[in-house]
Protein backbone atom coordinates (compact mmCIF):
# COMPACT_ATOMS: atom_id res chain seq x y z
CA UNK A 1 0.00 0.00 0.00
CA UNK A 2 1.40 3.39 -0.97
CA UNK A 3 2.27 5.77 1.86
CA UNK A 4 0.68 9.23 1.64
CA UNK A 5 3.01 12.06 0.70
CA UNK A 6 4.34 14.04 3.64
CA UNK A 7 3.05 17.58 3.89
CA UNK A 8 4.32 20.72 5.60
CA UNK A 9 3.22 24.31 6.04
CA UNK A 10 3.84 27.04 3.50
CA UNK A 11 2.35 29.93 5.39
CA UNK A 12 -1.19 28.82 6.20
CA UNK A 13 -1.31 26.32 3.34
CA UNK A 14 -0.43 22.64 3.55
CA UNK A 15 1.88 21.67 0.69
CA UNK A 16 3.81 18.50 -0.19
CA UNK A 17 7.11 18.46 1.69
CA UNK A 18 9.10 18.31 -1.53
CA UNK A 19 7.50 21.48 -2.88
CA UNK A 20 8.13 23.85 0.03
CA UNK A 21 11.76 24.63 -0.81
CA UNK A 22 10.87 25.64 -4.37
CA UNK A 23 8.07 27.89 -3.10
CA UNK A 24 10.38 29.50 -0.53
CA UNK A 25 13.04 30.01 -3.19
CA UNK A 26 10.51 31.83 -5.37
CA UNK A 27 9.69 34.17 -2.47
CA UNK A 28 13.32 35.15 -1.94
CA UNK A 29 14.10 35.46 -5.65
CA UNK A 30 11.27 37.98 -5.73
CA UNK A 31 12.34 40.07 -2.72
CA UNK A 32 16.16 39.80 -2.76
CA UNK A 33 17.01 43.25 -4.09
CA UNK A 34 14.84 45.07 -1.54
CA UNK A 35 15.14 42.59 1.32
CA UNK A 36 17.08 44.79 3.75
CA UNK A 37 14.98 47.87 2.99
CA UNK A 38 11.83 45.88 3.70
CA UNK A 39 13.32 44.63 6.97
CA UNK A 40 13.73 48.25 8.04
CA UNK A 41 10.19 49.15 7.05
CA UNK A 42 8.58 46.05 8.59
CA UNK A 43 10.38 46.31 11.92
CA UNK A 44 10.75 50.08 12.22
CA UNK A 45 14.50 49.49 12.24
CA UNK A 46 14.28 47.15 15.24
CA UNK A 47 15.83 44.27 13.29
CA UNK A 48 19.15 46.12 13.59
CA UNK A 49 18.86 46.14 17.39
CA UNK A 50 17.94 42.45 17.46
CA UNK A 51 20.88 41.54 15.24
CA UNK A 52 23.27 43.60 17.38
CA UNK A 53 22.06 41.68 20.44
CA UNK A 54 22.75 38.44 18.59
CA UNK A 55 26.31 39.54 17.73
CA UNK A 56 26.96 40.77 21.27
CA UNK A 57 25.82 37.36 22.52
CA UNK A 58 28.09 35.63 20.00
CA UNK A 59 30.97 37.86 21.17
CA UNK A 60 33.52 36.82 18.51
CA UNK A 61 37.11 37.11 19.76
CA UNK A 62 38.84 40.41 19.11
CA UNK A 63 42.25 38.76 18.95
CA UNK A 64 44.14 37.21 16.03
CA UNK A 65 42.98 33.76 17.12
CA UNK A 66 41.22 31.89 14.30
CA UNK A 67 37.44 31.93 14.58
CA UNK A 68 35.20 30.44 11.90
CA UNK A 69 31.53 31.45 11.72
CA UNK A 70 28.94 29.71 9.57
CA UNK A 71 25.99 32.01 8.90
CA UNK A 72 23.17 29.97 7.37
CA UNK A 73 20.31 31.53 5.40
CA UNK A 74 22.26 34.77 5.68
CA UNK A 75 22.37 35.60 1.97
CA UNK A 76 22.63 39.39 2.16
CA UNK A 77 25.49 39.10 4.68
CA UNK A 78 24.01 41.29 7.40
CA UNK A 79 24.90 39.05 10.36
CA UNK A 80 28.35 38.18 9.03
CA UNK A 81 29.26 41.80 8.34
CA UNK A 82 28.24 42.83 11.85
CA UNK A 83 30.30 40.00 13.34
CA UNK A 84 33.33 40.79 11.16
CA UNK A 85 33.31 44.44 12.25
CA UNK A 86 33.25 43.40 15.91
CA UNK A 87 35.85 40.62 15.63
CA UNK A 88 39.62 40.47 15.46
CA UNK A 89 41.88 39.61 12.54
CA UNK A 90 41.45 35.84 12.95
CA UNK A 91 37.74 35.97 12.12
CA UNK A 92 36.23 34.58 8.94
CA UNK A 93 32.56 34.07 8.11
CA UNK A 94 31.03 31.75 5.56
CA UNK A 95 27.55 32.74 4.45
CA UNK A 96 25.55 29.73 3.26
CA UNK A 97 22.22 30.33 1.54
CA UNK A 98 20.13 28.29 -0.86
CA UNK A 99 19.14 31.35 -2.86
CA UNK A 100 21.59 32.64 -5.44
CA UNK A 101 19.92 36.04 -5.78
CA UNK A 102 20.28 36.71 -2.07
CA UNK A 103 23.93 35.63 -2.18
CA UNK A 104 24.65 37.97 -5.06
CA UNK A 105 23.26 40.88 -3.03
CA UNK A 106 25.56 39.82 -0.19
CA UNK A 107 28.64 39.60 -2.42
CA UNK A 108 28.07 43.10 -3.75
CA UNK A 109 27.59 44.44 -0.23
CA UNK A 110 30.81 42.73 0.92
CA UNK A 111 32.76 44.45 -1.87
CA UNK A 112 31.32 47.85 -1.00
CA UNK A 113 32.21 47.40 2.68
CA UNK A 114 35.70 45.99 1.93
CA UNK A 115 34.81 42.78 3.75
CA UNK A 116 35.13 40.37 0.83
CA UNK A 117 38.37 38.97 2.31
CA UNK A 118 36.66 38.17 5.63
CA UNK A 119 33.27 36.98 4.44
CA UNK A 120 32.73 34.35 1.75
CA UNK A 121 29.49 33.19 0.14
CA UNK A 122 28.47 29.62 -0.65
CA UNK A 123 25.24 28.32 -2.15
CA UNK A 124 23.94 25.43 -0.09
CA UNK A 125 21.03 23.78 1.70
CA UNK A 126 20.70 24.03 5.50
CA UNK A 127 19.43 20.45 5.59
CA UNK A 128 22.52 19.02 3.81
CA UNK A 129 25.51 21.26 4.47
CA UNK A 130 28.57 20.59 2.30
CA UNK A 131 31.08 21.21 5.10
CA UNK A 132 33.20 18.74 7.09
CA UNK A 133 32.29 17.66 10.61
CA UNK A 134 33.45 19.97 13.42
CA UNK A 135 34.68 22.75 11.12
CA UNK A 136 33.11 25.90 12.65
CA UNK A 137 33.37 27.71 15.98
CA UNK A 138 29.87 29.15 15.73
CA UNK A 139 26.69 28.76 13.69
CA UNK A 140 24.18 31.58 13.29
CA UNK A 141 20.84 31.71 11.54
CA UNK A 142 18.69 34.85 11.65
CA UNK A 143 15.08 34.83 10.46
CA UNK A 144 15.76 31.81 8.29
CA UNK A 145 15.02 28.61 10.15
CA UNK A 146 11.25 28.92 9.83
CA UNK A 147 11.69 28.72 6.03
CA UNK A 148 13.53 25.37 6.21
CA UNK A 149 11.19 22.50 5.24
CA UNK A 150 12.68 20.02 7.76
CA UNK A 151 13.93 21.99 10.74
CA UNK A 152 15.14 18.90 12.60
CA UNK A 153 17.54 18.10 9.74
CA UNK A 154 18.92 21.66 9.77
CA UNK A 155 19.51 21.47 13.54
CA UNK A 156 21.26 18.12 13.17
CA UNK A 157 23.52 19.62 10.49
CA UNK A 158 24.27 22.61 12.72
CA UNK A 159 25.38 20.24 15.46
CA UNK A 160 27.49 18.18 13.03
CA UNK A 161 29.51 21.08 11.61
CA UNK A 162 30.23 22.75 14.96
CA UNK A 163 33.44 22.08 16.83
CA UNK A 164 33.32 20.85 20.41
CA UNK A 165 32.64 23.98 22.42
CA UNK A 166 30.97 25.61 19.41
CA UNK A 167 27.85 27.72 19.79
CA UNK A 168 24.53 27.70 17.96
CA UNK A 169 22.55 30.96 17.86
CA UNK A 170 19.19 31.38 16.18
CA UNK A 171 17.26 34.64 15.94
CA UNK A 172 13.67 34.10 14.87
CA UNK A 173 10.25 35.66 15.11
CA UNK A 174 8.28 34.34 18.05
CA UNK A 175 5.00 34.72 19.93
CA UNK A 176 4.00 38.15 21.26
CA UNK A 177 3.54 37.97 25.03
CA UNK A 178 2.14 41.41 25.86
CA UNK A 179 -1.67 41.71 26.02
CA UNK A 180 -2.86 44.27 23.51
CA UNK A 181 0.43 44.27 21.60
CA UNK A 182 -0.51 40.91 20.09
CA UNK A 183 -3.64 42.39 18.44
CA UNK A 184 -1.75 45.44 17.15
CA UNK A 185 1.02 43.16 15.86
CA UNK A 186 -1.49 40.98 13.99
CA UNK A 187 -3.18 44.05 12.52
CA UNK A 188 0.15 45.43 11.29
CA UNK A 189 1.40 42.06 10.06
CA UNK A 190 -1.60 40.98 8.02
CA UNK A 191 -2.78 44.37 6.75
CA UNK A 192 0.26 46.66 6.49
CA UNK A 193 3.20 44.39 5.67
CA UNK A 194 1.74 42.85 2.47
CA UNK A 195 0.85 46.34 1.24
CA UNK A 196 4.39 47.54 2.01
CA UNK A 197 5.65 44.56 0.03
CA UNK A 198 3.47 45.52 -2.92
CA UNK A 199 4.61 49.15 -2.79
CA UNK A 200 8.34 48.48 -2.39
CA UNK A 201 8.91 45.21 -4.26
CA UNK A 202 5.75 44.83 -6.36
CA UNK A 203 5.02 41.59 -4.49
CA UNK A 204 2.41 41.40 -1.74
CA UNK A 205 2.03 37.61 -1.78
CA UNK A 206 5.63 36.89 -0.76
CA UNK A 207 5.25 39.10 2.28
CA UNK A 208 1.90 37.53 3.12
CA UNK A 209 3.71 34.17 3.18
CA UNK A 210 6.47 35.57 5.43
CA UNK A 211 3.87 36.85 7.91
CA UNK A 212 1.98 33.56 7.88
CA UNK A 213 5.19 31.55 8.33
CA UNK A 214 5.87 33.40 11.60
CA UNK A 215 2.53 32.23 13.00
CA UNK A 216 3.33 28.62 12.11
CA UNK A 217 6.72 28.57 13.84
CA UNK A 218 6.94 26.68 17.17
CA UNK A 219 6.75 28.59 20.44
CA UNK A 220 10.12 29.19 22.14
CA UNK A 221 9.87 26.28 24.58
CA UNK A 222 8.92 23.85 21.80
CA UNK A 223 11.75 25.06 19.57
CA UNK A 224 14.18 24.78 22.50
CA UNK A 225 13.16 21.14 22.85
CA UNK A 226 13.99 20.60 19.18
CA UNK A 227 17.44 22.17 19.71
CA UNK A 228 18.06 19.86 22.68
CA UNK A 229 16.88 16.85 20.67
CA UNK A 230 19.55 17.66 18.06
CA UNK A 231 22.20 17.13 20.75
CA UNK A 232 22.87 20.65 21.99
CA UNK A 233 23.57 21.40 25.66
CA UNK A 234 22.82 24.43 27.85
CA UNK A 235 19.90 25.34 25.58
CA UNK A 236 18.28 28.65 26.44
CA UNK A 237 16.35 31.52 24.90
CA UNK A 238 15.50 35.13 25.56
CA UNK A 239 12.54 37.00 24.14
CA UNK A 240 12.98 40.51 22.76
CA UNK A 241 10.53 43.36 22.14
CA UNK A 242 7.66 41.78 24.02
CA UNK A 243 8.13 38.40 22.36
CA UNK A 244 8.13 39.58 18.74
CA UNK A 245 11.44 37.73 18.38
CA UNK A 246 13.43 35.22 20.40
CA UNK A 247 17.16 34.54 20.50
CA UNK A 248 17.89 30.84 20.99
CA UNK A 249 21.26 29.48 22.13
CA UNK A 250 22.82 26.04 22.41
CA UNK A 251 26.32 24.60 22.76
CA UNK A 252 27.98 21.56 21.30
CA UNK A 253 29.72 20.18 24.41
Protein Blocks (a to p, Z undefined) as FASTA:
>chain_A
ZZddddddehjbccdfklmmmmmmmmmmmmmmmmmmmmmmmnnommmmmmmmmmmmnopa
fbfbdcddddehilnommmmmmmmmmcfkbccddddfblklmmmmmmmmmmnopmmmpcc
ddddfklccbdehibfbdcdehklmmpmblmlmmmmmmmmpcehiacddddddddfbghj
lmmmmmmmmmmmmmmmmmmnopaklmmmmmmmmmmpccfklmmmmmmmnopahiacddee
hhlaccdddddZZ
